[in-house]
Amino acid sequence: MAIYSLYLVYDISTYIIFILLTMKWSGKYPQKRFRVPSKSKSGEFHLVEIWDDGEISCDCLAHLKGGRECRHIKRIKLKLRLERENA
């Protein structure tokens, strides 16, 4: 069990370092972040980020695997559009 735990910690830290380096190399940084509740997993959230170049990303599998606009991104776009209309 200890070996698995060490591997998991190594894997997560490697992932975090990769993300930070990618942001530095690409020059992209998130301007806004939103937590959207998961429909399939109660109590869990997905992270939707709006980047400085206007790109919107989500950490759900539908967006990461297919690259398509998932329901979490659609929900945030609707929320932002309604806020603009009501302002």
C-alpha positions as CSV (number, residue, x, y, z in Angstrom):
1,M,0.0,0.0,0.0
2,A,2.9,2.4,0.8
3,I,4.3,1.9,-2.7
4,Y,1.0,2.8,-4.3
5,S,0.7,5.9,-2.1
6,L,4.1,7.0,-3.1
7,Y,3.3,6.4,-6.8
8,L,0.1,8.4,-6.5
9,V,1.9,11.3,-4.8
10,Y,4.6,11.2,-7.5
11,D,2.0,11.1,-10.2
12,I,0.0,14.0,-8.9
13,S,3.1,16.1,-8.3
14,T,4.3,15.4,-11.8
15,Y,1.0,16.4,-13.2
16,I,1.0,19.7,-11.3
17,I,4.5,20.5,-12.4
18,F,3.5,19.7,-16.0
19,I,0.5,22.0,-15.8
20,L,2.6,24.9,-14.3
21,L,5.3,24.5,-16.9
22,T,2.7,24.3,-19.7
23,M,1.2,27.6,-18.5
24,K,4.6,29.2,-18.4
25,W,5.7,28.0,-21.8
26,S,2.4,28.8,-23.5
27,G,2.0,32.2,-21.8
28,K,-1.6,31.4,-21.0
29,Y,-3.1,32.0,-17.6
30,P,-6.7,31.5,-16.5
31,Q,-8.6,34.7,-16.0
32,K,-11.7,33.2,-14.3
33,R,-12.4,29.9,-12.6
34,F,-15.7,28.3,-11.9
35,R,-16.7,25.2,-10.0
36,V,-19.7,23.4,-11.6
37,P,-21.4,20.6,-9.8
38,S,-21.1,17.2,-11.4
39,K,-24.4,15.7,-12.6
40,S,-23.2,12.1,-12.5
41,K,-21.3,12.2,-9.2
42,S,-23.1,13.8,-6.3
43,G,-20.9,16.2,-4.2
44,E,-18.2,16.5,-6.9
45,F,-17.4,19.5,-9.0
46,H,-15.7,20.2,-12.3
47,L,-13.3,23.1,-12.9
48,V,-14.2,25.4,-15.8
49,E,-11.5,28.0,-16.7
50,I,-11.7,31.0,-19.0
51,W,-8.2,31.7,-20.3
52,D,-6.7,35.1,-21.2
53,D,-7.0,34.3,-24.9
54,G,-10.7,33.6,-24.6
55,E,-10.4,29.8,-24.7
56,I,-12.7,27.9,-22.2
57,S,-11.7,24.6,-20.8
58,C,-13.2,22.0,-18.4
59,D,-11.5,19.1,-16.5
60,C,-14.4,16.7,-17.2
61,L,-13.7,13.6,-19.4
62,A,-16.1,14.7,-22.1
63,H,-14.1,17.8,-22.7
64,L,-10.6,16.3,-22.1
65,K,-11.2,13.2,-24.3
66,G,-13.4,14.6,-27.1
67,G,-12.4,18.3,-27.0
68,R,-16.1,19.1,-27.4
69,E,-18.0,21.8,-25.5
70,C,-19.4,19.9,-22.4
71,R,-22.4,20.8,-20.4
72,H,-20.3,22.4,-17.8
73,I,-18.9,24.9,-20.3
74,K,-22.4,25.5,-21.7
75,R,-23.7,26.2,-18.2
76,I,-20.9,28.8,-17.5
77,K,-21.5,30.5,-21.0
78,L,-25.2,30.7,-20.2
79,K,-24.5,32.2,-16.7
80,L,-22.1,34.8,-18.2
81,R,-24.5,35.7,-21.0
82,L,-27.4,36.2,-18.5
83,E,-25.2,38.3,-16.3
84,R,-24.3,40.6,-19.3
85,E,-27.9,40.9,-20.3
86,N,-29.0,41.8,-16.7
87,A,-26.2,44.3,-16.2
